[in-house]
């Protein structure tokens, strides 16, 4: 089934996406205040990267997961803001000449192009630090033990045993012949760890039990891989004006991906299987998890 055909069955999540985008932009406006000294350049670079772009999928996952446990959106959107800070930090650094060397992101010039490399490094670093400042603020949760769990788990997901570790694997030549397990391991770290925390933070805020957390982890693991397969498919056959970044990069860099290994049709089929499995994990939550299910379907039907 082609991406467009899958899309016909997708419940529309335009409204939740538009709402979370507005909420995240409003919070970024609040926290990224421009000082009246030359360090204004740093804040302008952070705002350039963070405000007014991206799908805001991780914040929406955080809120949808927390909704299941009746957590106030006032709290969950702050957790969503924190993970978006880390995500934007990773995009800024990923685009640097020493990494992927990209000049276009979210339809705009990348930060090192619009500003300069040193400013881009600092903007990324500052967003990484900001994530933990947001989480450790009592406004995110009144209980210190909840805040510590949020901080510790996000630090783990962003660092050497999560996203940064996955990026390291991605920068190294892959053992040949590449196999599915090696690619899945890399992507579980590089993309999956942050998606995993986005879902997990709802359970942390909602003080969910072990069984509920296990179900959400199963959902997030399947979703992370399905999301990445779709990213690989968009790189091969997406429309650059919708995706907002340069495409066909994997092929140009000779990178092994789910698509080079499986081919487009099988990769699409595999993404659908993973989304079905992700949704299976939500069964016990009933209708309370409808938004999480809709996000999973959107993750593989998207064109951006
Ligand atoms: C120093 C902690 C630390 C990390 C830096 C650069 C880096 C290590 C990691 C890069 C991780 C990375 C860029 C992963 C790509 C993940 C991915 C699929 C990004 C696209 O996500 P979307 O589609 O983007 O959600 P939008 O723009 O919609 O938010």
Boltz pocket constraint, residues with backbone or C-beta under 6 A from the ligand:
constraints:
  - pocket:
      binder: B
      contacts: [[A, 53], [A, 54], [A, 55], [A, 56], [A, 57], [A, 87], [A, 89], [A, 90], [A, 91], [A, 93], [A, 94], [A, 99], [A, 106], [A, 158], [A, 159], [A, 163], [A, 164], [A, 167], [A, 190], [A, 191], [A, 228], [A, 231], [A, 304]]
      max_distance: 6.0
